[in-house]
C-alpha cells in the first residue's frame, strides 16, 4: 500500500474539514455530505481527476431507476428505459419496494454535486448514464428476463460500462444470461457486479458476479479490511472498494447513509469509466487488466478468495505502465458456454448481431495517457422470489442499513 493511501486511511478515521477561511475573506462552508466521502482521497480518485473525470464514457445503471431530478444527478442521464413494466419509459421513475436504491447507486458513479463543493460527487463526475429501471415485485416479468433484457438494451444504446449492484444469490445463471452478457462481451462492454453481502445470507459470491469476464467488486471498511457484513467471499472477486460508511443521493433531494457492495460497485464502475476515458482506444480486456494490475494487494496471495487482486487504486489505474494483454484475465463467457453448455439441448446460439463499433486504432503506448475523446454512442432482504421449473430464484439488491437525512452547510470558523 502506498504511503499516500496509508496516510489517507489513517486520516479518514476523523472527519477533516477541507475548506478554510481567513480574516476578511468570504466565509467558507463545510458540506456535511461532501465531508463524508472519504474514498475520494483514500482510493486515489481525486488524484485521478488530474488526468480525467470520465468525459465521453457512458455507464448503464441497471437498478430500480434513477431520480435524475436530484440536484447532484441533473444532466447525468442521457437515455433510459424500463424493463419491469412498472416504471417510466425513460427509466427515471424509481420503482419497487427499494426504489431509492438506483438513485443512490448512480450518485456514487457519476454524481456531480452542486455549488462546487457540496453534495455527492461520483468517481466519474463527467461520465453519463443510461438508467434502466427494474423491479422484483409487482410485475409478471421474471427477474432473470428483466436483467437479460436490460443488459441487451444497454449494449444497443451505447453503454461502455454496465453496473450491477445485485446478486442472484446462486452461483448459476440462466441460459438467457449467456446470450445477453455474451452480447456485452462481444461488443467490448465492461460489466461490473457486486459480490453480495454476508448480512443478506450471501456467504459465497453469486451470479452475475460468478460469470466469466465480469469484474466482481467486494467491500472493505474504512481501514481497508474486508467487511464482515458487506462482502461475500469467492474466487471470482476482482477488486475491493469501500462498502461501509457510505453516503449517496436519495430520491426527492435527500441523502442517505448506507453500506454494502451495492455502493462499492458503482465506485468501481466510475473508476472503470475513468480508465475508458483516459484510454479511449483500449478494449475491455485491457481496461479490466489495468484495474486488476494496479490494485494494491492486501495479502501475499493474488488473487485472493477474499480480497481478489486488492484494493482499487484509481490514480494508478489511469497512469501506471501496464503491459497490454490479449485476453480478459477474468476469463471469457463465450469460451465457457462452448465448454459447459454443449450438453444442453437448448444451447444458446447468440442470434444477436454485434453493435456497430468505431474503428479501433493502434493501442496507446504504454505509460502514455491519450487525450480524452468521446467514445460515442436497502435493506438486505430478498425482494422477489420467482418460481422456476426446477429452482427458486432470489435476487437481492446489495445495499444495507439505509438512514435518510437532509444535508446541512455550516460556515467554518
C-alpha positions, 0 to 999 in steps of 0.5 A: 500500500502506498504511503499516500493511501496509508496516510489517507486511511489513517486520516479518514478515521476523523472527519477533516474539514477541507475548506478554510477561511481567513480574516476578511475573506468570504466565509467558507462552508463545510458540506456535511455530505461532501465531508463524508466521502472519504474514498475520494482521497483514500482510493486515489480518485481525486488524484485521478481527476488530474488526468480525467473525470470520465468525459465521453464514457457512458455507464448503464445503471441497471437498478430500480431507476434513477431520480435524475431530478436530484440536484447532484444527478441533473444532466447525468442521464442521457437515455433510459428505459424500463424493463419491469413494466412498472416504471417510466419509459425513460427509466427515471421513475424509481420503482419497487419496494427499494426504489431509492436504491438506483438513485443512490447507486448512480450518485456514487458513479457519476454524481456531480454535486452542486455549488462546487463543493457540496453534495455527492460527487461520483468517481466519474463526475463527467461520465453519463448514464443510461438508467434502466429501471427494474423491479422484483415485485409487482410485475409478471416479468421474471427477474432473470428476463428483466436483467437479460433484457436490460443488459441487451438494451444497454449494449444497443444504446451505447453503454461502455460500462454496465453496473450491477449492484445485485446478486442472484444469490446462486452461483448459476445463471440462466441460459438467457444470461449467456446470450445477453452478457455474451452480447456485452462481451462481444461488443467490448462492454465492461460489466461490473457486479457486486459480490453480495453481502454476508448480512443478506445470507450471501456467504459465497459470491453469486451470479452475475458476479460468478460469470466469466469476464465480469469484474466482481467488486467486494467491500472493505471498511474504512481501514481497508479490511474486508467487511464482515457484513458487506462482502461475500467471499469467492474466487471470482472477486476482482477488486475491493472498494469501500462498502461501509460508511457510505453516503449517496443521493436519495430520491426527492433531494435527500441523502442517505447513509448506507453500506454494502457492495451495492455502493462499492460497485458503482465506485468501481464502475466510475473508476472503470469509466475513468480508465475508458476515458483516459484510454479511449482506444483500449478494449475491455480486456485491457481496461479490466487488466489495468484495474486488476494490475494496479490494485494494491494487494492486501495479502501475499496471495493474488488473487485472493478468495477474499480480497481478489487482486486488492484494493482499487487504486484509481490514480494508478489505474489511469497512469501506471505502465501496464503491459497490454494483454490479449485476453480478459484475465477474468476469463471469457463467457463465450469460451465457457458456454462452448465448454459447459453448455454443449450438453444442453439441448437448448444451447444458446446460439447468440442470434444477436448481431454485434453493435456497430463499433468505431474503428479501433486504432493502434493501442496507446503506448504504454505509460502514455495517457491519450487525450480524452475523446468521446467514445460515442454512442436497502435493506438486505432482504430478498425482494422477489422470489420467482418460481422456476421449473426446477429452482427458486430464484432470489435476487437481492439488491446489495445495499444495507442499513439505509438512514435518510437525512437532509444535508446541512452547510455550516460556515467554518470558523 
